[in-house]
Structures are given as C-alpha cells and as structure tokens.
Amino acid sequence: MQESAQAAMSYVRSRAPSLGLERDFYSRADIHVHLPEGAIPKDGPSAGITICTGLVSALLRVPVRRDVAMTGEITLRGRVLPIGGLKEKILAAHRSGITTVILPRDNVKDLRDIPKRVLKSLRLVPVAHMDEVLKVALAAPLAADFLKEPSVATDWRIPVERRDRERRDDESKMPVASAAPPPSVPHSPEPSLPASPPGDDRT
C-alpha cells in the first residue's frame, strides 16, 4: 500500500505542469493518505490508480465522480498494470450501484467470467495509462481538453531551468549565440590579418 502511494505521488510530480500545479507543490503542501483500520496490514497494489486519483482530486480541488469505481496498479510513469480478483470487484461495484468501472486494459480477457447481465448494466472503461483514468474519473468541466499533452518522464536530477529549455519547441526557442553560423548564411572564413614584421611595435 505504501508503494502504491509513493508511485502515485511520483506520477503526480512528473505531470505537475500538465495538471496546472507548481513544480514544487509537494514542498508547500502536507499530503497525508489515511486508510481506516491502520493496525491491519494491507496489500494494496490494485488501489494504485484510486490513490492517485484521490491525490489529484485533492490538489486540483476537482471532485471525483460518485458513480465511478476503479482498480489497477500504477507504475512510476503512470502505466496501469493488471490486477487479480476482477470478477469479485466488478460484482461488488454492481451491488453498490456503480455505473462506470475503470479497469486495466490487460484485464479485459477476464471479463468473460462475469455474468452478461452485470456487464450490460455497467460502463466498462479499459485503460493503459493514468492520464486516461483522470479523464474519466474527475468531474472536470472540460474533460476532453484535460491532459492533452502526452505523458513525458521527468528527470528530477536536471535543474528546472534546463528541463524547461529542453522541452521548448524549436519555434519558441530564443536565439542564442552560437559558434556555427545559421544555415541560411553561407560560412565564409574570416580574412587573416597580415603578420607584423619583427620589431614592429605598432600593434
């Protein structure tokens, strides 16, 4: 469970600019994930995308849709991995009145074990990345325009200024001094100055 929460936080940090968050939001916010009955050990890899959705919802102050259930393990880069016990989880969601279930794409093959009458009453959304989860789960005003940029891994060892500079498009780059001439300007060698004769102090 702790690993799932840490992976979720790493994903949110890597997608901070696309989510509209400051890059150092985690240094100014006290984030605490509380799970009831803490004295009971829990194995929770399948709660990864749920924890991540809760983090993003709290940070953006955008509510999660009340008719959505989800299950899936999350990686550091936001990939959604398959889980076990899909049949039991979907049946529990159906009994609770849930209408939309988000599940890992690699678990689609397990849907054949679920009664057809249950599948007909649910909207099943297979996903492969956390970006897809947030577009469905969050009650964002413009869900279609949310997280349009592709997910890019962030190397936190590189300073922020250098990361921003490397991500700019060529059109938006500021001109900088370069030892090489622009492609449109033919390169002509500079004329060499004549050598001064020995003993000439005019230079």
Contact map, one row per residue, 1 for C-alpha under 8 A:
11111000000000000000000000000000000000000111101100000000000000000000000000000000000000000000000000000000000000000000000000000000000000000000000000000000000000000000000000000000000000000000000000000000000
11111100000000000000000000000000000000000000000000000000000000000000000000000000000000000000000000000000000000000000000000000000000000000000000000000000000000000000000000000000000000000000000000000000000
11111110000000000000000000000000000000000000100000000000000000000000000000000000000000000000000000000000000000000000000000000000000000000000000000000000000000000000000000000000000000000000000000000000000
11111111000000000000000000000000000000000001101100100000000000000000000011000000000000000000000000000000000000000000000000000000000000000000000000000000000000000000000000000000000000000000000000000000000
11111111100000000000000000000000100000000000000100110000000000000000000000000000000000000000000000000000000000000000000000000000000000000000000000000000000000000000000000000000000000000000000000000000000
01111111110000000000000000000000000000000000000000000000000000000000000000000000000000000000000000000000000000000000000000000000000000000000000000000000000000000000000000000000000000000000000000000000000
00111111111000000000000000000000000000000000000100000000000000000000000001110000000000000000000000000000000000000000000000000000000000000000000000000000000000000000000000000000000000000000000000000000000
00011111111100000000000000000000000000000000000110110010000000000000000001110100000000000000000000000000000000000000000000000000000000000000000000000000000000000000000000000000000000000000000000000000000
00001111111110000000000000000000000000000000000000010010000000000000000000000000000000000000000000000000000000000000000000000000000000000000000000000000000000000000000000000000000000000000000000000000000
00000111111111000000000000000000000000000000000000000000000000000000000000011000000000000000000000000000000000000000000000000000000000000000000000000000000000000000000000000000000000000000000000000000000
00000011111111100000000000000000000000000000000000000000000000000000000000111100000000000000000000000000000000000000000000000000000000000000000000000000000000000000000000000000000000000000000000000000000
00000001111111110000000000000000000000000000000000010011000000000000000000000000000000000000000000000000000000000000000000000000000000000000000000000000000000000000000000000000000000000000000000000000000
00000000111111110000001001000000000000000000000000000000000000000000000000000000000000000000000000000000000000000000000000000000000000000000000000000000000000000000000000000000000000000000000000000000000
00000000011111110000000000000000000000000000000000000000000000000000000000001000000000000000000000000000000000000000000000000000000000000000000000000001110000000000000000000000000000000000000000000000000
00000000001111111110000000000000000000000000000000000000000000000000000000000000000000000000000000000000000000000000000000000000000000000000000000000011000000000000000000000000000000000000000000000000000
00000000000111111111111000000000000000000000000000000000000000000000000000000000000000000000000000000000000000000000000000000000000000000000000000000000000000000000000000000000000000000000000000000000000
00000000000000111111111000000000000000000000000000000000000000000000000000000000000000000000000000000000000000000000000000000000000000000000000000000000000000000000000000000000000000000000000000000000000
00000000000000111111100000000000000000000000000000000000000000000000000000000000000000000000000000000000000000000000000000000000000000000000000000101000000000000000000000000000000000000000000000000000000
00000000000000111111100000000000000000000000000000000000000100000000000000000000000000000000000000000000000000000000000000000000000000000000000000100000000000000000000000000000000000000000000000000000000
00000000000000011111110000000000000000000000000000000000000000000000000000000000000000000000000000000000000000000000000000000000000000000000000000000000000000000000000000000000000000000000000000000000000
00000000000000011111111010000000000000000000000000000000000100000000000000000000000000000000000000000000000000000000000000000000000000000000000000000000000000000000000000000000000000000000000000000000000
00000000000000011001111110000000000000000000000000000000000000000000000000000000000000000000000000000000000000000000000000000000000000000000000000000000000000000000000000000000000000000000000000000000000
00000000000010011000111111000000000000000000000000000000000000000000000000000000000000000000000000000000000000000000000000000000000000000000000000000000000000000000000000000000000000000000000000000000000
00000000000000000000011111110000000000000000000000000000000000000000000000000000000000000000000000000000000000000000000000000000000000000000000000000000000000000000000000000000000000000000000000000000000
00000000000000000000111111111000000000000000000000000000000000000000000000000000000000000000000000000000000000000000000000000000000000000000000000000000000000000000000000000000000000000000000000000000000
00000000000010000000001111111110000000000000000000000000000000000000000000000000000000000000000000000000000000000000000000000000000000000000000000000000000000000000000000000000000000000000000000000000000
00000000000000000000000111111100000000000000000000000000000000000000000000000000000000000000000000000000000000000000000000000000000000000000000000000000000000000000000000000000000000000000000000000000000
00000000000000000000000111111100000000000000000000000000000000000000000000000000000000000000000000000000000000000000000000000000000000000000000000000000000000000000000000000000000000000000000000000000000
00000000000000000000000011111110000000000000000000000000000000000000000000000000000000000000000000000000000000000000000000000000000000000000000000000000000000000000000000000000000000000000000000000000000
00000000000000000000000001111111000000000000000000000000000000000000000000000000000000000000000000000000000000000000000000000000000000000000000000000000000000000000000000000000000000000000000000000000000
00000000000000000000000001001111100000000000000000000000000000000000000000000000000000000000000000000000000000000000000000000000000000000000000000000000000000000000000000000000000000000000000000000000000
00000000000000000000000000000111110000000000000000000000000000000000000000000000000000000000000000000000000000000000000000000000000000000000000000000000000000000000000000000000000000000000000000000000000
00001000000000000000000000000011111000000000000000000000000000000000000000000000000000000000000000000000000000000000000000000000000000000000000000000000000000000000000000000000000000000000000000000000000
00000000000000000000000000000001111100000000000000000000000000000000000000000000000000000000000000000000000000000000000000000000000000000000000000000000000000000000000000000000000000000000000000000000000
00000000000000000000000000000000111111000000000000000000000000000000000000000000000000000000000000000000000000000000000000000000000000000000000000000000000000000000000000000000000000000000000000000000000
00000000000000000000000000000000011111000000000000000000000000000000000000000000000000000000000000000000000000000000000000000000000000000000000000000000000000000000000000000000000000000000000000000000000
00000000000000000000000000000000001111110000000000000000000000000000000000000000000000000000000000000000000000000000000000000000000000000000000000000000000000000000000000000000000000000000000000000000000
00000000000000000000000000000000001111111000000000000000000000000000000000000000000000000000000000000000000000000000000000000000000000000000000000000000000000000000000000000000000000000000000000000000000
00000000000000000000000000000000000011111000000000000000000000000000000000000000000000000000000000000000000000000000000000000000000000000000000000000000000000000000000000000000000000000000000000000000000
00000000000000000000000000000000000011111100000000000000000000000000000000000000000000000000000000000000000000000000000000000000000000000000000000000000000000000000000000000000000000000000000000000000000
00000000000000000000000000000000000001111110000000000000000000000000000000000000000000000000000000000000000000000000000000000000000000000000000000000000000000000000000000000000000000000000000000000000000
10000000000000000000000000000000000000011111000000000000000000000000000000000000000000000000000000000000000000000000000000000000000000000000000000000000000000000000000000000000000000000000000000000000000
10000000000000000000000000000000000000001111100000000000000000000000000000000000000000000000000000000000000000000000000000000000000000000000000000000000000000000000000000000000000000000000000000000000000
10010000000000000000000000000000000000000111111100000000000000000000000000000000000000000000000000000000000000000000000000000000000000000000000000000000000000000000000000000000000000000000000000000000000
10110000000000000000000000000000000000000011111100000000000000000000000111000000001000000000000000000000000000000000000000000000000000000000000000000000000000000000000000000000000000000000000000000000000
00000000000000000000000000000000000000000001111110000000000000000000001111000000001100000000000000000000000000000000000000000000000000000000000000000000000000000000000000000000000000000000000000000000000
10010000000000000000000000000000000000000001111111100000000000000000001110000000000000000000000000000000000000000000000000000000000000000000000000000000000000000000000000000000000000000000000000000000000
10011011000000000000000000000000000000000001111111110000000000000000001111000000000000000000000000000000000000000000000000000000000000000000000000000000000000000000000000000000000000000000000000000000000
00000001000000000000000000000000000000000000011111111000000000000000011111000001000000000000000000000000000000000000000000000000010010000000000000000000000000000000000000000000000000000000000000000000000
00000000000000000000000000000000000000000000001111111100000000000000011100000000000000000000000000000000000000000000000000000000000000000000000000000000000000000000000000000000000000000000000000000000000
00011001000000000000000000000000000000000000001111111110000000000000000000000000000000000000000000000000000000000000000000000000000000000000000000000000000000000000000000000000000000000000000000000000000
00001001100100000000000000000000000000000000000111111111000000000000000000000000000000000000000000000000000000000000000000000000000000000000000000000000000000000000000000000000000000000000000000000000000
00000000000000000000000000000000000000000000000011111111100000010000000000000000000000000000000000000000000000000000000000000000000011001100000000000000000000000000000000000000000000000000000000000000000
00000000000000000000000000000000000000000000000001111111110000010000000000000000000000000000000000000000000000000000000000000000000000000000000000000000000000000000000000000000000000000000000000000000000
00000001100100000000000000000000000000000000000000111111111000000000000000000000000000000000000000000000000000000000000000000000000000000000000000000000000000000000000000000000000000000000000000000000000
00000000000100000000000000000000000000000000000000011111111101000000000000000000000000000000000000000000000000000000000000000000000000000000000000000000000000000000000000000000000000000000000000000000000
00000000000000000000000000000000000000000000000000001111111111110000000000000000000000000000000000000000000000000000000000000000000000000100000000000000000000000000000000000000000000000000000000000000000
00000000000000000000000000000000000000000000000000000111111111100000000000000000000000000000000000000000000000000000000000000000000000000000000000000000000000000000000000000000000000000000000000000000000
00000000000000000000000000000000000000000000000000000011111111000000000000000000000000000000000000000000000000000000000000000000000000000000000000000000000000000000000000000000000000000000000000000000000
00000000000000000010100000000000000000000000000000000001111111000000000000000000000000000000000000000000000000000000000000000000000000000000000000000000000000000000000000000000000000000000000000000000000
00000000000000000000000000000000000000000000000000000000111111100000000000000000000000000000000000000000000000000000000000000000000000000000000000000000000000000000000000000000000000000000000000000000000
00000000000000000000000000000000000000000000000000000001111111110000000000000000000000000000000000000000000000000000000000000000000000000111000000000000000000000000000000000000000000000000000000000000000
00000000000000000000000000000000000000000000000000000000110011111000000000000000000000000000000000000000000000000000000000000000000000000111000000000000000000000000000000000000000000000000000000000000000
00000000000000000000000000000000000000000000000000001100100001111101000000000000000000000000000000000000000000000000000000000000000000001110000000000000000000000000000000000000000000000000000000000000000
00000000000000000000000000000000000000000000000000000000000000111111000000000000000000000000000000000000000000000000000000000000000000001110000000000000000000000000000000000000000000000000000000000000000
00000000000000000000000000000000000000000000000000000000000000011111000000000000000000000000000000000000000000000000000000000000000000000000000000000000000000000000000000000000000000000000000000000000000
00000000000000000000000000000000000000000000000000000000000000001111100000000000000000000000000011110000000000000000000000000000000000000000000000000000000000000000000000000000000000000000000000000000000
00000000000000000000000000000000000000000000000000000000000000011111110000000000000000000000000001111100000000000000000000000000000000001000000000000000000000000000000000000000000000000000000000000000000
00000000000000000000000000000000000000000000000000000000000000000011111000000000000000000000100001011100000000000000000000000000000000000000000000000000000000000000000000000000000000000000000000000000000
00000000000000000000000000000000000000000000000011000000000000000001111100000000000000000000000000001110000000000000000000000000000000000000000000000000000000000000000000000000000000000000000000000000000
00000000000000000000000000000000000000000000011111000000000000000000111110000000001000000000000000000111000000000000000000000000000000000000000000000000000000000000000000000000000000000000000000000000000
00000000000000000000000000000000000000000000111111000000000000000000011111000001111000000000000000000011000000000000000000000000000000000000000000000000000000000000000000000000000000000000000000000000000
00010000000000000000000000000000000000000000111110000000000000000000001111100001111000000000000000000000000000000000000000000000000000000000000000000000000000000000000000000000000000000000000000000000000
00010011000000000000000000000000000000000000110110000000000000000000000111111111100000000000000000000000000000000000000000000000010000000000000000000000000000000000000000000000000000000000000000000000000
00000011001000000000000000000000000000000000000000000000000000000000000011111111100000000000000000000000000000000000000000000000000000000000000000000000000000000000000000000000000000000000000000000000000
00000011011000000000000000000000000000000000000000000000000000000000000001111110000000000000000000000000000000000000000000000000000000000000000000000000000000000000000000000000000000000000000000000000000
00000000011001000000000000000000000000000000000000000000000000000000000001111110000000000000000000000000000000000000000000000000000000000000000000000000100000000000000000000000000000000000000000000000000
00000001001000000000000000000000000000000000000000000000000000000000000001111111000000000000000000000000000000000000000000000000111000000000000000000000000000000000000000000000000000000000000000000000000
00000000000000000000000000000000000000000000000000000000000000000000000001111111100000000000000000000000000000000000000000000001110000000000000000000000000000000000000000000000000000000000000000000000000
00000000000000000000000000000000000000000000000010000000000000000000000111100111110000000000000000000001100000000000000000000011110000000000000000000000000000000000000000000000000000000000000000000000000
00000000000000000000000000000000000000000000000000000000000000000000000111100011111000000000000000000001010000000000000000000001000000000000000000000000000000000000000000000000000000000000000000000000000
00000000000000000000000000000000000000000000000000000000000000000000000110000001111100000000000000000001111000000000000000000000000000000000000000000000000000000000000000000000000000000000000000000000000
00000000000000000000000000000000000000000000110000000000000000000000001110000000111111000000000000000001001000000000000000000000000000000000000000000000000000000000000000000000000000000000000000000000000
00000000000000000000000000000000000000000000010000000000000000000000000000000000011111000000000000000000000000000000000000000000000000000000000000000000000000000000000000000000000000000000000000000000000
00000000000000000000000000000000000000000000000000000000000000000000000000000000001111111000000000000000000000000000000000000000000000000000000000000000000000000000000000000000000000000000000000000000000
00000000000000000000000000000000000000000000000000000000000000000000000000000000001111111100000000000000001001100000000000000000000000000000000000000000000000000000000000000000000000000000000000000000000
00000000000000000000000000000000000000000000000000000000000000000000000000000000000011111110000000000000000001101100000000000000000000000000000000000000000000000000000000000000000000000000000000000000000
00000000000000000000000000000000000000000000000000000000000000000000000000000000000011111111000000000000000000000000000000000000000000000000000000000000000000000000000000000000000000000000000000000000000
00000000000000000000000000000000000000000000000000000000000000000000000000000000000011111111100000000000000000000000000000000000000000000000000000000000000000000000000000000000000000000000000000000000000
00000000000000000000000000000000000000000000000000000000000000000000000000000000000001111111110000001000000000000000000000000000000000000000000000000000000000000000000000000000000000000000000000000000000
00000000000000000000000000000000000000000000000000000000000000000000000000000000000000111111111000000000000000000100010000000000000000000000000000000000000000000000000000000000000000000000000000000000000
00000000000000000000000000000000000000000000000000000000000000000000000000000000000000011111111100000000000000000000000000000000000000000000000000000000000000000000000000000000000000000000000000000000000
00000000000000000000000000000000000000000000000000000000000000000000100000000000000000001111111111001000000000000000000000000000000000000000000000000000000000000000000000000000000000000000000000000000000
00000000000000000000000000000000000000000000000000000000000000000000000000000000000000000111111111100000000000000000010001000000000000000000000000000000000000000000000000000000000000000000000000000000000
00000000000000000000000000000000000000000000000000000000000000000000000000000000000000000011111111000000000000000000000000000000000000000000000000000000000000000000000000000000000000000000000000000000000
00000000000000000000000000000000000000000000000000000000000000000000000000000000000000000001111111000000000000000000000000000000000000000000000000000000000000000000000000000000000000000000000000000000000
00000000000000000000000000000000000000000000000000000000000000000010000000000000000000000000111111100000000000000000000000000000000000000000000000000000000000000000000000000000000000000000000000000000000
00000000000000000000000000000000000000000000000000000000000000000011100000000000000000000000111111111000000000000000000001000000000000000000000000000000000000000000000000000000000000000000000000000000000
00000000000000000000000000000000000000000000000000000000000000000011000000000000000000000000010011111000000000000000000011100000000000000000000000000000000000000000000000000000000000000000000000000000000
00000000000000000000000000000000000000000000000000000000000000000011100000000000000000000000000001111100000000000000000001111000000000000000000000000000000000000000000000000000000000000000000000000000000
00000000000000000000000000000000000000000000000000000000000000000001110000000000000000000100100001111110000000000000000001111000000000000000000000000000000000000000000000000000000000000000000000000000000
00000000000000000000000000000000000000000000000000000000000000000001111000000000000000000000000000011111000000000000000000011110000010000000000000000000000000000000000000000000000000000000000000000000000
00000000000000000000000000000000000000000000000000000000000000000000011100000000000000000000000000001111101100000000000000011110000000000000000000000000000000000000000000000000000000000000000000000000000
00000000000000000000000000000000000000000000000000000000000000000000001100000001111000000000000000000111111100000000000000000111000000000000000000000000000000000000000000000000000000000000000000000000000
00000000000000000000000000000000000000000000000000000000000000000000000000000001010000000000000000000011111100000000000000000111000000000000000000000000000000000000000000000000000000000000000000000000000
00000000000000000000000000000000000000000000000000000000000000000000000000000000110000000000000000000001111110000000000000000001000000000000000000000000000000000000000000000000000000000000000000000000000
00000000000000000000000000000000000000000000000000000000000000000000000000000000011001000000000000000011111111100000000000000000000000000000000000000000000000000000000000000000000000000000000000000000000
00000000000000000000000000000000000000000000000000000000000000000000000000000000000000000000000000000011111111100000000000000100000000000000000000000000000000000000000000000000000000000000000000000000000
00000000000000000000000000000000000000000000000000000000000000000000000000000000000000000000000000000000011111110000000000000000000000000000000000000000000000000000000000000000000000000000000000000000000
00000000000000000000000000000000000000000000000000000000000000000000000000000000000001100000000000000000001111111100000000000000000000000000000000000000000000000000000000000000000000000000000000000000000
00000000000000000000000000000000000000000000000000000000000000000000000000000000000001100000000000000000001111111100000000000000000000000000000000000000000000000000000000000000000000000000000000000000000
00000000000000000000000000000000000000000000000000000000000000000000000000000000000000000000000000000000000011111110000000000000000000000000000000000000000000000000000000000000000000000000000000000000000
00000000000000000000000000000000000000000000000000000000000000000000000000000000000000100000000000000000000001111110000000000000000000000000000000000000000000000000000000000000000000000000000000000000000
00000000000000000000000000000000000000000000000000000000000000000000000000000000000000100010000000000000000001111111011000000000000000000000000000000000000000000000000000000000000000000000000000000000000
00000000000000000000000000000000000000000000000000000000000000000000000000000000000000000000000000000000000000011111111000000000000000000000000000000000000000000000000000000000000000000000000000000000000
00000000000000000000000000000000000000000000000000000000000000000000000000000000000000000000000000000000000000000111111100000000000000000000000000000000000000000000000000000000000000000000000000000000000
00000000000000000000000000000000000000000000000000000000000000000000000000000000000000000000000000000000000000000011111110000000000000000000000000000000000000000000000000000000000000000000000000000000000
00000000000000000000000000000000000000000000000000000000000000000000000000000000000000000010010000000000000000000111111111000000000000000000000000000000000000000000000000000000000000000000000000000000000
00000000000000000000000000000000000000000000000000000000000000000000000000000000000000000000000000000000000000000111111111110000000000000000000000000000000000000000000000000000000000000000000000000000000
00000000000000000000000000000000000000000000000000000000000000000000000000000000000000000000000000000000000000000001111111100000000000000000000000000000000000000000000000000000000000000000000000000000000
00000000000000000000000000000000000000000000000000000000000000000000000000000000000000000000000000100000000000000000111111100000000000000000000000000000000000000000000000000000000000000000000000000000000
00000000000000000000000000000000000000000000000000000000000000000000000000000000000000000000010001111000000000000000011111110000000000000000000000000000000000000000000000000000000000000000000000000000000
00000000000000000000000000000000000000000000000000000000000000000000000000000000000000000000000000111000000000000000001111111000000000000000000000000000000000000000000000000000000000000000000000000000000
00000000000000000000000000000000000000000000000000000000000000000000000000000000000000000000000000011110000000000000001001111100000000000000000000000000000000000000000000000000000000000000000000000000000
00000000000000000000000000000000000000000000000000000000000000000000000000000000000000000000000000011110000000000000000000111110000000000000000000000000000000000000000000000000000000000000000000000000000
00000000000000000000000000000000000000000000000000000000000000000000000000000000000000000000000000000111100100000000000000011111000000000000000000000000000000000000000000000000000000000000000000000000000
00000000000000000000000000000000000000000000000000000000000000000000000000000001000000000000000000000111100000000000000000001111110110000000000000000000000000000000000000000000000000000000000000000000000
00000000000000000000000000000000000000000000000000000000000000000000000000000011100000000000000000000001110000000000000000000111110100000000000000000000000000000000000000000000000000000000000000000000000
00000000000000000000000000000000000000000000000000000000000000000000000000000111000000000000000000000000000000000000000000000011111110000000000000000000000000000000000000000000000000000000000000000000000
00000000000000000000000000000000000000000000000010000000000000000000000001000111000000000000000000000000000000000000000000000011111111000000000000000000000000000000000000000000000000000000000000000000000
00000000000000000000000000000000000000000000000000000000000000000000000000000100000000000000000000000000000000000000000000000000111111100000000000100010000000000000000000000000000000000000000000000000000
00000000000000000000000000000000000000000000000000000000000000000000000000000000000000000000000000000000000000000000000000000011111111110000000000000000000000000000000000000000000000000000000000000000000
00000000000000000000000000000000000000000000000010001000000000000000000000000000000000000000000000000100000000000000000000000010111111111000000000000000000000000000000000000000000000000000000000000000000
00000000000000000000000000000000000000000000000000001000000000000000000000000000000000000000000000000000000000000000000000000000011111111100000000000000000000000000000000000000000000000000000000000000000
00000000000000000000000000000000000000000000000000000000000000000000000000000000000000000000000000000000000000000000000000000000001111111101001101100000000000000000000000000000000000000000000000000000000
00000000000000000000000000000000000000000000000000000000000000000000000000000000000000000000000000000000000000000000000000000000000111111110001000000000000000000000000000000000000000000000000000000000000
00000000000000000000000000000000000000000000000000001000000000011001000000000000000000000000000000000000000000000000000000000000000011111110000000000000000000000000000000000000000000000000000000000000000
00000000000000000000000000000000000000000000000000001000100001111000000000000000000000000000000000000000000000000000000000000000000001111111001000000000000000000000000000000000000000000000000000000000000
00000000000000000000000000000000000000000000000000000000000001111000000000000000000000000000000000000000000000000000000000000000000000011111101000000000000000000000000000000000000000000000000000000000000
00000000000000000000000000000000000000000000000000000000000001100000000000000000000000000000000000000000000000000000000000000000000000100111111001000000000000000000000000000000000000000000000000000000000
00000000000000000000000000000000000000000000000000000000000000000000000000000000000000000000000000000000000000000000000000000000000000000011111000000000000000000000000000000000000000000000000000000000000
00000000000000000000000000000000000000000000000000000000000000000000000000000000000000000000000000000000000000000000000000000000000000000001111111000000000000000000000000000000000000000000000000000000000
00000000000000000000000000000000000000000000000000000000000000000000000000000000000000000000000000000000000000000000000000000000000000110111111111000000000000000000000000000000000000000000000000000000000
00000000000000000000000000000000000000000000000000000000000000000000000000000000000000000000000000000000000000000000000000000000000000100000011111000000000000000000000000000000000000000000000000000000000
00000000000000000000000000000000000000000000000000000000000000000000000000000000000000000000000000000000000000000000000000000000000000000000011111110000000000000000000000000000000000000000000000000000000
00000000000000000000000000000000000000000000000000000000000000000000000000000000000000000000000000000000000000000000000000000000000000100001011111110000000000000000000000000000000000000000000000000000000
00000000000000000110000000000000000000000000000000000000000000000000000000000000000000000000000000000000000000000000000000000000001000100000000011111100000000000000000000000000000000000000000000000000000
00000000000000000000000000000000000000000000000000000000000000000000000000000000000000000000000000000000000000000000000000000000000000000000000011111100000000000000000000000000000000000000000000000000000
00000000000000000100000000000000000000000000000000000000000000000000000000000000000000000000000000000000000000000000000000000000000000000000000000111110000000000000000000000000000000000000000000000000000
00000000000000000000000000000000000000000000000000000000000000000000000000000000000000000000000000000000000000000000000000000000000000000000000000111111000000000000000000000000000000000000000000000000000
00000000000000100000000000000000000000000000000000000000000000000000000000000000000000000000000000000000000000000000000000000000001000000000000000001111100000000000000000000000000000000000000000000000000
00000000000001100000000000000000000000000000000000000000000000000000000000000000000000000000000000000000000000000000000000000000000000000000000000000111110000000000000000000000000000000000000000000000000
00000000000001000000000000000000000000000000000000000000000000000000000000001000000000000000000000000000000000000000000000000000000000000000000000000011111000000000000000000000000000000000000000000000000
00000000000001000000000000000000000000000000000000000000000000000000000000000000000000000000000000000000000000000000000000000000000000000000000000000001111100000000000000000000000000000000000000000000000
00000000000000000000000000000000000000000000000000000000000000000000000000000000000000000000000000000000000000000000000000000000000000000000000000000000111111000000000000000000000000000000000000000000000
00000000000000000000000000000000000000000000000000000000000000000000000000000000000000000000000000000000000000000000000000000000000000000000000000000000011111100000000000000000000000000000000000000000000
00000000000000000000000000000000000000000000000000000000000000000000000000000000000000000000000000000000000000000000000000000000000000000000000000000000001111100000000000000000000000000000000000000000000
00000000000000000000000000000000000000000000000000000000000000000000000000000000000000000000000000000000000000000000000000000000000000000000000000000000001111110110000000000000000000000000000000000000000
00000000000000000000000000000000000000000000000000000000000000000000000000000000000000000000000000000000000000000000000000000000000000000000000000000000000111111110000000000000000000000000000000000000000
00000000000000000000000000000000000000000000000000000000000000000000000000000000000000000000000000000000000000000000000000000000000000000000000000000000000001111111000000000000000000000000000000000000000
00000000000000000000000000000000000000000000000000000000000000000000000000000000000000000000000000000000000000000000000000000000000000000000000000000000000000111111100000000000000000000000000000000000000
00000000000000000000000000000000000000000000000000000000000000000000000000000000000000000000000000000000000000000000000000000000000000000000000000000000000001111111110000000000000000000000000000000000000
00000000000000000000000000000000000000000000000000000000000000000000000000000000000000000000000000000000000000000000000000000000000000000000000000000000000001111111111000000000000000000000000000000000000
00000000000000000000000000000000000000000000000000000000000000000000000000000000000000000000000000000000000000000000000000000000000000000000000000000000000000011111111100000000000000000000000000000000000
00000000000000000000000000000000000000000000000000000000000000000000000000000000000000000000000000000000000000000000000000000000000000000000000000000000000000001111111100001000000000000000000000000000000
00000000000000000000000000000000000000000000000000000000000000000000000000000000000000000000000000000000000000000000000000000000000000000000000000000000000000000111111100000000000000000000000000000000000
00000000000000000000000000000000000000000000000000000000000000000000000000000000000000000000000000000000000000000000000000000000000000000000000000000000000000000011111110000000000000000000000000000000000
00000000000000000000000000000000000000000000000000000000000000000000000000000000000000000000000000000000000000000000000000000000000000000000000000000000000000000001111111011000000000000000000000000000000
00000000000000000000000000000000000000000000000000000000000000000000000000000000000000000000000000000000000000000000000000000000000000000000000000000000000000000000001111111000000000000000000000000000000
00000000000000000000000000000000000000000000000000000000000000000000000000000000000000000000000000000000000000000000000000000000000000000000000000000000000000000000000111111000000000000000000000000000000
00000000000000000000000000000000000000000000000000000000000000000000000000000000000000000000000000000000000000000000000000000000000000000000000000000000000000000000000011111000000000000000000000000000000
00000000000000000000000000000000000000000000000000000000000000000000000000000000000000000000000000000000000000000000000000000000000000000000000000000000000000000000000111111100000000000000000000000000000
00000000000000000000000000000000000000000000000000000000000000000000000000000000000000000000000000000000000000000000000000000000000000000000000000000000000000000000100111111110000000000000000000000000000
00000000000000000000000000000000000000000000000000000000000000000000000000000000000000000000000000000000000000000000000000000000000000000000000000000000000000000000000000011111000000000000000000000000000
00000000000000000000000000000000000000000000000000000000000000000000000000000000000000000000000000000000000000000000000000000000000000000000000000000000000000000000000000001111100000000000000000000000000
00000000000000000000000000000000000000000000000000000000000000000000000000000000000000000000000000000000000000000000000000000000000000000000000000000000000000000000000000000111110000000000000000000000000
00000000000000000000000000000000000000000000000000000000000000000000000000000000000000000000000000000000000000000000000000000000000000000000000000000000000000000000000000000011111000000000000000000000000
00000000000000000000000000000000000000000000000000000000000000000000000000000000000000000000000000000000000000000000000000000000000000000000000000000000000000000000000000000001111110000000000000000000000
00000000000000000000000000000000000000000000000000000000000000000000000000000000000000000000000000000000000000000000000000000000000000000000000000000000000000000000000000000000111110000000000000000000000
00000000000000000000000000000000000000000000000000000000000000000000000000000000000000000000000000000000000000000000000000000000000000000000000000000000000000000000000000000000011111000000000000000000000
00000000000000000000000000000000000000000000000000000000000000000000000000000000000000000000000000000000000000000000000000000000000000000000000000000000000000000000000000000000011111101110000000000000000
00000000000000000000000000000000000000000000000000000000000000000000000000000000000000000000000000000000000000000000000000000000000000000000000000000000000000000000000000000000000111111000000000000000000
00000000000000000000000000000000000000000000000000000000000000000000000000000000000000000000000000000000000000000000000000000000000000000000000000000000000000000000000000000000000011111100000000000000000
00000000000000000000000000000000000000000000000000000000000000000000000000000000000000000000000000000000000000000000000000000000000000000000000000000000000000000000000000000000000001111100000000000000000
00000000000000000000000000000000000000000000000000000000000000000000000000000000000000000000000000000000000000000000000000000000000000000000000000000000000000000000000000000000000011111110000000000000000
00000000000000000000000000000000000000000000000000000000000000000000000000000000000000000000000000000000000000000000000000000000000000000000000000000000000000000000000000000000000010111111000000000000000
00000000000000000000000000000000000000000000000000000000000000000000000000000000000000000000000000000000000000000000000000000000000000000000000000000000000000000000000000000000000010001111100000000000000
00000000000000000000000000000000000000000000000000000000000000000000000000000000000000000000000000000000000000000000000000000000000000000000000000000000000000000000000000000000000000000111110000000000000
00000000000000000000000000000000000000000000000000000000000000000000000000000000000000000000000000000000000000000000000000000000000000000000000000000000000000000000000000000000000000000011111000000000000
00000000000000000000000000000000000000000000000000000000000000000000000000000000000000000000000000000000000000000000000000000000000000000000000000000000000000000000000000000000000000000001111100000000000
00000000000000000000000000000000000000000000000000000000000000000000000000000000000000000000000000000000000000000000000000000000000000000000000000000000000000000000000000000000000000000000111110000000000
00000000000000000000000000000000000000000000000000000000000000000000000000000000000000000000000000000000000000000000000000000000000000000000000000000000000000000000000000000000000000000000011111000000000
00000000000000000000000000000000000000000000000000000000000000000000000000000000000000000000000000000000000000000000000000000000000000000000000000000000000000000000000000000000000000000000001111100000000
00000000000000000000000000000000000000000000000000000000000000000000000000000000000000000000000000000000000000000000000000000000000000000000000000000000000000000000000000000000000000000000000111110000000
00000000000000000000000000000000000000000000000000000000000000000000000000000000000000000000000000000000000000000000000000000000000000000000000000000000000000000000000000000000000000000000000011111000000
00000000000000000000000000000000000000000000000000000000000000000000000000000000000000000000000000000000000000000000000000000000000000000000000000000000000000000000000000000000000000000000000001111101001
00000000000000000000000000000000000000000000000000000000000000000000000000000000000000000000000000000000000000000000000000000000000000000000000000000000000000000000000000000000000000000000000000111111000
00000000000000000000000000000000000000000000000000000000000000000000000000000000000000000000000000000000000000000000000000000000000000000000000000000000000000000000000000000000000000000000000000011111000
00000000000000000000000000000000000000000000000000000000000000000000000000000000000000000000000000000000000000000000000000000000000000000000000000000000000000000000000000000000000000000000000000001111100
00000000000000000000000000000000000000000000000000000000000000000000000000000000000000000000000000000000000000000000000000000000000000000000000000000000000000000000000000000000000000000000000000011111111
00000000000000000000000000000000000000000000000000000000000000000000000000000000000000000000000000000000000000000000000000000000000000000000000000000000000000000000000000000000000000000000000000000011111
00000000000000000000000000000000000000000000000000000000000000000000000000000000000000000000000000000000000000000000000000000000000000000000000000000000000000000000000000000000000000000000000000000001111
00000000000000000000000000000000000000000000000000000000000000000000000000000000000000000000000000000000000000000000000000000000000000000000000000000000000000000000000000000000000000000000000000010001111
